[in-house]
Each structure stands twice: as structure tokens, then as C-alpha cells.
Amino acid sequence: PNKHVGMAYSSNLCMEIVQNMSPTICLQGDMDIESGEITLRKKSGDMVVCNLGSINLGKVHTKERIEEVVPKLVRLLDNVIEMNYYAIPEARYTNKRYRAIGIGVSNYHYWLVKNGVLWETEEHLRMADKLFELIAFYAIKGSMELAKERGKYKLFDGSDWSRGIFFGRKVEEIEEDSRANGNFLPWKLLAEEVREYGMRNAYLLALMPTGSTSLILGATPSIDPIFAKYYKEENMSGILPQVPPEIDKFFWHYKSAYNIDQEWIIRAAAVRQKWIDQSQSLNLFIDPEKIDGPTLSKIYQLAWELGLKTVYYLRSKSVTDIEECESCSV
């Protein structure tokens, strides 16, 4: 949305951040002949900073709760930008110019099974479409309301936001999508308010990995399907047995990542991407004994054809892994 002032050359390590970036340039160097001191004048480039927060979909998934929680999360992350300590000057410069944040989710798979929806179904795609439109709408609205109070970000004028283009699409097209999925959200009205008041934040949505925080919450990680119905997580604290939320109640609704057709992971990501201005930390899961090179190539080609910006890890089972019956593992 901010291509008027730069270009996104790459993503970050986790592949969900897609923002403008540029190198710091040395303009002039002067040396004091007597002391040998060298003074450099530099022009700061754009150094992207991750100001991230996630929504627990096990707790927040209705329209009413999203409308309540998402604007508060926008405000919280904007406060982080203001209160943070910046060890690197370029980080402070970029953060204050763009005020970029990244709102993501955790407990996605639990949200599905809690609603009685299996991963490999069209109902999954319909639900994801409605949910992520709601998150996007109230994130933009929250940033616009914050701009009324605190001012718009410095580079707003000329951005896609200022021209009524959200997620690379005209707002008229977006409103048609909203009618089609049953949300009926007033996107045209929101676009008019954004034009008038601006946006507090240049970037809003980025689906980051939440592996560590999900362990603390007892949630399924980020947008991933569960790794297994039972497994052991090893970290610096020791070995921790892990099961998905309410496994006793939804045992047969959960399907582990390696048993899911990966095309359904790609298709779900494509639906979500419609409502994300940055990208997704999207993992793929394969069993080397059950997939060949051409099939894997088709999966990546499908991701490109459906408009995904990035993928994250290609996670594979070791050929030495012991095959285990999932129905006997809990």
C-alpha cells in the first residue's frame, strides 16, 4: 500500500512482513588530519521493525468481539511504537515514518474444530473469508479512528489507503465480496473516512508464527493445522507433552498437518490473503515417502497462481519416524 515511497525487496525471517526497505547511504566522510577522527554523514534507509500482536481465535471470533478487540490491539501496538527503545537510529526513523504494525492470529485450527468444521472443506474457506474480512475491516477502522486522535502516519498522502485501494483492490470490488460472503460491511463509507482522516499505521496485518506463545496459551499455533494429536515439545525448559485444546471433545475433528492435503492449506491461505496487506508465515507439511518432486512443484505453483506472497518452512517427516496410529495416541 506504500509503493509511492519505496519498494518491498524481500520479507523477514518468518516471511509475514512485506514492507518498504532500503539501505542506509554514506553521503560524506571527513577526517581530522591531526586527531585521525573520521566523521561520516549518512542518510538513513528504511529498516523494518516488527511490532506484532496476535488474536486468540479461541476467545475472539464473533463480529462483536472482533469489533471490540481489534481496534484496541491497533492502539496497543501503536503505543509500543511510541514507547519503544531504539538501539539503532534507522529503526526509530522507519518506525516513526510508517508506524507499521502486524496483527495476526493464533488458535486457528481450534477455532475451526470448535465450530465443527473440518480443514479440507469448502465451509472452512467460507468461514475464513468472513472472519478475516472482519479482522481487516476493524483494523483499518481502528487505525483511522486513531488517526483522528493522534494524526496520520507521515507518508499517508499518495498511498493506496489514501486512494481508496485496499489490499490491491478497489473498494467497490471489496464491497461486492463482502455482500457475497454475507458480512455486508460498509467498505465505501470506511474508504471515505480514511481519505478524510488518514491512517495512523502504514501497514496493519501480518500472520506471524506463534509457536512459543501458543504453548503458553494452550492454543494451536498461528494459522497452522496441528502437528499431531499428541507430541512432545523440547525446549530450554525441558520436554513438554502437548495436545490440542479440548482434544477429548474434538478428537475426530482434528486432523494432523501431515495427513492434510497441502492444496487445502494453500487454498485457505489464498482466501485469507485477500484481506491481508502484508503476508502470512505459511508452513507446508510433507512426508518424503508420500510425495515426489513434481507434486511438490505443483503445490508451490498453486500458491503462486492463487496470489500468495510468501511461504515459510517446508516441514518434512524424517524417514526414520515411527508410524503411529493417531487413534491410539491419547
C-alpha positions as CSV (number, residue, x, y, z in Angstrom):
1,P,0.0,0.0,0.0
2,N,3.0,2.3,0.2
3,K,4.7,1.8,-3.1
4,H,4.6,5.5,-3.7
5,V,7.6,5.9,-1.4
6,G,9.6,2.7,-1.8
7,M,9.7,-1.0,-2.6
8,A,9.5,-4.3,-0.6
9,Y,12.6,-6.1,-1.8
10,S,12.2,-9.2,0.5
11,S,10.5,-10.5,3.6
12,N,11.7,-11.1,7.1
13,L,12.9,-14.4,8.6
14,C,9.4,-15.6,9.3
15,M,8.1,-14.4,5.9
16,E,5.0,-12.5,7.1
17,I,6.4,-9.0,6.9
18,V,6.3,-7.3,3.5
19,Q,7.2,-3.6,3.8
20,N,9.3,-1.0,2.1
21,M,13.0,-1.3,2.8
22,S,16.2,0.5,1.6
23,P,19.9,0.7,2.6
24,T,21.5,3.5,4.6
25,I,23.7,5.5,2.3
26,C,27.0,7.1,3.3
27,L,26.9,10.7,1.9
28,Q,30.2,12.1,3.0
29,G,33.2,11.2,5.1
30,D,35.6,13.8,6.7
31,M,38.8,13.1,8.6
32,D,40.6,15.4,11.0
33,I,44.2,15.2,9.9
34,E,45.5,16.0,13.4
35,S,43.5,13.6,15.5
36,G,42.7,11.0,12.9
37,E,39.0,11.2,13.8
38,I,36.6,10.3,10.9
39,T,33.1,11.8,10.7
40,L,30.6,10.2,8.5
41,R,27.3,11.7,7.2
42,K,24.7,9.1,6.4
43,K,21.2,9.1,5.0
44,S,19.0,6.6,6.8
45,G,17.3,3.9,4.8
46,D,14.1,2.1,5.8
47,M,14.8,-0.6,8.5
48,V,11.7,-2.6,9.1
49,V,10.7,-3.2,12.7
50,C,8.2,-6.0,13.8
51,N,5.5,-4.5,16.0
52,L,3.4,-7.6,16.3
53,G,0.4,-8.9,18.2
54,S,-2.0,-11.8,17.7
55,I,-5.7,-12.5,18.3
56,N,-6.6,-15.8,20.1
57,L,-9.4,-17.1,17.9
58,G,-10.5,-19.5,20.6
59,K,-11.6,-16.4,22.5
60,V,-12.2,-13.8,19.9
61,H,-14.1,-14.8,16.7
62,T,-17.5,-13.2,16.6
63,K,-18.3,-9.9,14.9
64,E,-19.0,-8.3,18.3
65,R,-15.7,-9.4,19.9
66,I,-13.6,-8.6,16.8
67,E,-15.2,-5.1,16.7
68,E,-14.3,-4.7,20.4
69,V,-10.8,-6.2,20.5
70,V,-9.1,-5.4,17.1
71,P,-9.1,-1.6,17.5
72,K,-7.7,-2.0,21.0
73,L,-4.9,-4.1,19.6
74,V,-4.2,-1.4,17.0
75,R,-3.9,1.2,19.8
76,L,-1.7,-1.1,21.9
77,L,0.7,-1.7,19.1
78,D,0.8,2.0,18.2
79,N,1.7,2.7,21.8
80,V,4.6,0.2,21.5
81,I,6.0,2.2,18.6
82,E,5.9,5.4,20.8
83,M,7.3,3.9,23.9
84,N,9.9,1.5,22.5
85,Y,13.7,1.8,23.0
86,Y,15.6,2.0,19.7
87,A,19.2,0.9,19.8
88,I,19.5,1.6,16.0
89,P,18.7,5.0,14.7
90,E,17.4,3.6,11.4
91,A,14.8,1.5,13.3
92,R,13.5,4.6,15.1
93,Y,13.4,6.6,11.8
94,T,11.5,3.9,9.9
95,N,9.1,3.2,12.8
96,K,8.1,6.8,13.2
97,R,7.6,7.4,9.5
98,Y,5.5,4.3,8.8
99,R,4.2,3.3,12.2
100,A,3.8,-0.2,10.8
101,I,2.1,-2.9,12.9
102,G,1.3,-6.5,12.2
103,I,-1.9,-8.1,13.6
104,G,-2.0,-11.9,13.4
105,V,-3.9,-14.8,14.9
106,S,-3.4,-18.0,17.0
107,N,-5.6,-21.0,17.7
108,Y,-6.8,-21.1,14.1
109,H,-7.2,-24.9,13.9
110,Y,-9.0,-24.9,17.3
111,W,-11.4,-22.2,16.0
112,L,-12.3,-24.5,13.1
113,V,-12.9,-27.6,15.1
114,K,-14.8,-25.7,17.8
115,N,-17.3,-24.7,15.1
116,G,-17.5,-28.3,13.8
117,V,-15.6,-27.5,10.6
118,L,-13.0,-29.9,9.0
119,W,-9.9,-28.4,7.3
120,E,-10.4,-29.9,3.9
121,T,-13.9,-28.4,3.2
122,E,-15.4,-25.5,1.4
123,E,-17.1,-24.5,4.6
124,H,-13.6,-23.8,6.0
125,L,-12.9,-21.4,3.2
126,R,-16.2,-19.6,3.6
127,M,-15.6,-19.2,7.3
128,A,-12.0,-17.9,6.8
129,D,-13.3,-15.4,4.2
130,K,-15.8,-13.9,6.6
131,L,-13.5,-13.9,9.6
132,F,-10.5,-12.3,8.0
133,E,-12.7,-9.7,6.4
134,L,-14.0,-8.7,9.8
135,I,-10.5,-8.5,11.2
136,A,-9.3,-6.4,8.3
137,F,-12.2,-4.0,8.4
138,Y,-11.9,-3.3,12.1
139,A,-8.1,-3.0,11.9
140,I,-8.5,-0.3,9.2
141,K,-11.3,1.4,11.1
142,G,-9.3,1.3,14.3
143,S,-6.2,2.9,12.6
144,M,-8.4,5.5,11.0
145,E,-10.1,6.4,14.4
146,L,-6.6,6.6,15.9
147,A,-5.5,9.0,13.1
148,K,-8.3,11.3,14.2
149,E,-6.9,11.4,17.7
150,R,-3.2,11.3,17.1
151,G,-2.6,12.2,13.4
152,K,-2.0,10.1,10.3
153,Y,1.4,8.5,9.5
154,K,3.8,10.8,7.7
155,L,3.7,9.1,4.4
156,F,-0.1,8.6,4.1
157,D,-0.6,11.0,1.2
158,G,-0.3,9.2,-2.1
159,S,-0.6,5.8,-0.5
160,D,-3.1,3.2,-1.7
161,W,-5.1,3.8,1.5
162,S,-5.5,7.5,0.5
163,R,-6.8,6.5,-2.9
164,G,-9.4,4.0,-1.8
165,I,-7.4,1.0,-2.7
166,F,-7.3,-1.7,0.0
167,F,-5.3,-4.9,-0.4
168,G,-4.6,-4.1,-4.0
169,R,-8.3,-3.9,-4.9
170,K,-10.7,-1.0,-5.4
171,V,-13.1,-0.6,-2.6
172,E,-16.1,-1.3,-4.9
173,E,-14.8,-4.8,-5.6
174,I,-14.2,-5.3,-1.9
175,E,-17.8,-4.3,-1.0
176,E,-19.1,-6.8,-3.6
177,D,-17.0,-9.5,-1.9
178,S,-18.5,-8.5,1.4
179,R,-22.0,-8.9,0.1
180,A,-21.2,-12.2,-1.4
181,N,-19.9,-13.7,1.8
182,G,-22.7,-12.3,3.9
183,N,-20.8,-9.8,6.0
184,F,-22.3,-6.7,4.3
185,L,-19.7,-4.4,5.7
186,P,-19.7,-0.7,4.7
187,W,-16.3,-0.5,2.9
188,K,-17.2,2.5,0.7
189,L,-18.0,4.5,3.8
190,L,-14.8,3.4,5.5
191,A,-12.8,4.4,2.5
192,E,-14.3,7.9,2.5
193,E,-13.4,8.3,6.2
194,V,-9.9,7.0,5.5
195,R,-9.5,9.6,2.7
196,E,-10.7,12.4,5.1
197,Y,-8.9,11.5,8.3
198,G,-6.0,9.3,7.1
199,M,-4.5,6.2,8.7
200,R,-2.3,6.0,11.8
201,N,-0.4,3.0,10.5
202,A,1.1,2.3,7.1
203,Y,0.8,-1.5,7.5
204,L,-1.7,-3.4,9.6
205,L,-2.0,-7.2,9.1
206,A,0.7,-9.9,9.1
207,L,0.0,-13.5,10.1
208,M,3.1,-14.3,12.1
209,P,4.2,-17.7,13.7
210,T,3.0,-18.0,17.3
211,G,4.6,-21.3,18.3
212,S,6.1,-20.2,21.7
213,T,3.1,-18.0,22.8
214,S,0.7,-20.8,21.7
215,L,2.4,-23.2,24.1
216,I,1.8,-20.8,26.9
217,L,-1.8,-20.2,25.9
218,G,-2.6,-23.8,25.3
219,A,-3.5,-22.9,21.8
220,T,-2.9,-24.3,18.3
221,P,0.0,-22.3,16.6
222,S,-0.9,-19.4,14.3
223,I,-2.7,-20.5,11.1
224,D,-1.2,-24.0,11.1
225,P,-3.0,-27.3,11.4
226,I,-1.9,-29.2,14.5
227,F,1.4,-31.1,14.2
228,A,-0.1,-34.2,15.8
229,K,-2.8,-35.1,18.3
230,Y,-0.1,-35.8,20.8
231,Y,3.6,-34.9,20.7
232,K,6.5,-33.7,22.9
233,E,7.9,-30.2,22.6
234,E,11.5,-29.9,23.6
235,N,12.9,-26.5,24.6
236,M,15.2,-25.0,27.2
237,S,12.6,-25.7,29.9
238,G,12.7,-29.4,29.2
239,I,10.4,-31.8,27.4
240,L,6.7,-30.8,27.4
241,P,3.9,-33.1,26.3
242,Q,1.4,-31.3,24.0
243,V,-2.2,-31.9,22.9
244,P,-4.5,-29.5,21.1
245,P,-7.3,-27.6,23.0
246,E,-10.2,-29.8,24.1
247,I,-8.8,-32.9,22.3
248,D,-11.1,-35.1,24.4
249,K,-14.2,-33.3,22.9
250,F,-13.0,-32.8,19.4
251,F,-10.7,-35.7,18.8
252,W,-12.2,-36.8,15.5
253,H,-12.4,-33.2,14.2
254,Y,-8.7,-32.6,14.5
255,K,-6.6,-33.8,11.5
256,S,-2.8,-33.5,11.8
257,A,-0.8,-31.4,9.3
258,Y,0.9,-34.4,7.6
259,N,-2.4,-36.0,6.9
260,I,-4.0,-32.9,5.3
261,D,-3.9,-32.4,1.5
262,Q,-1.5,-29.5,1.2
263,E,-3.6,-27.9,-1.5
264,W,-6.2,-27.1,1.1
265,I,-3.6,-25.3,3.2
266,I,-2.7,-23.2,0.1
267,R,-6.4,-22.6,-0.8
268,A,-7.2,-21.4,2.8
269,A,-4.1,-19.1,2.7
270,A,-5.3,-17.6,-0.6
271,V,-8.7,-16.8,0.9
272,R,-7.0,-15.1,3.9
273,Q,-4.6,-13.2,1.7
274,K,-7.5,-11.3,0.1
275,W,-7.8,-9.4,3.5
276,I,-4.1,-9.0,4.4
277,D,-1.9,-6.1,3.3
278,Q,1.3,-7.9,4.2
279,S,1.7,-11.7,4.2
280,Q,1.5,-15.0,6.1
281,S,4.0,-17.2,7.8
282,L,2.7,-20.2,6.0
283,N,4.1,-23.7,6.7
284,L,3.7,-26.7,4.4
285,F,4.0,-30.3,5.8
286,I,5.1,-33.3,3.7
287,D,6.0,-36.9,4.2
288,P,9.0,-37.6,1.9
289,E,7.8,-41.2,1.4
290,K,4.4,-40.0,0.1
291,I,5.3,-37.1,-2.2
292,D,7.6,-36.6,-5.2
293,G,9.3,-33.6,-6.8
294,P,6.6,-32.8,-9.5
295,T,3.8,-32.9,-6.9
296,L,5.7,-30.6,-4.6
297,S,6.4,-28.3,-7.5
298,K,2.6,-28.2,-8.3
299,I,1.9,-27.1,-4.7
300,Y,4.3,-24.2,-4.9
301,Q,2.9,-23.3,-8.4
302,L,-0.6,-23.3,-7.0
303,A,0.5,-20.9,-4.2
304,W,1.8,-18.5,-6.9
305,E,-1.2,-18.8,-9.1
306,L,-3.6,-18.0,-6.2
307,G,-1.7,-14.9,-5.3
308,L,0.3,-15.8,-2.2
309,K,3.2,-13.5,-1.5
310,T,5.3,-15.9,0.7
311,V,5.6,-19.3,2.2
312,Y,7.6,-20.3,5.3
313,Y,9.0,-23.7,6.2
314,L,8.6,-26.9,4.2
315,R,8.4,-29.2,7.2
316,S,9.1,-32.9,6.4
317,K,8.9,-36.1,8.4
318,S,12.1,-38.0,8.9
319,V,12.0,-41.3,7.1
320,T,13.1,-42.8,10.5
321,D,9.9,-41.5,12.2
322,I,7.9,-44.3,13.7
323,E,4.4,-44.6,12.2
324,E,1.8,-44.3,14.9
325,C,-1.9,-44.8,14.9
326,E,-3.4,-41.4,16.0
327,S,-6.5,-43.0,17.5
328,C,-4.2,-44.8,20.0
329,S,-2.0,-41.8,20.9
330,V,-4.2,-40.2,23.6
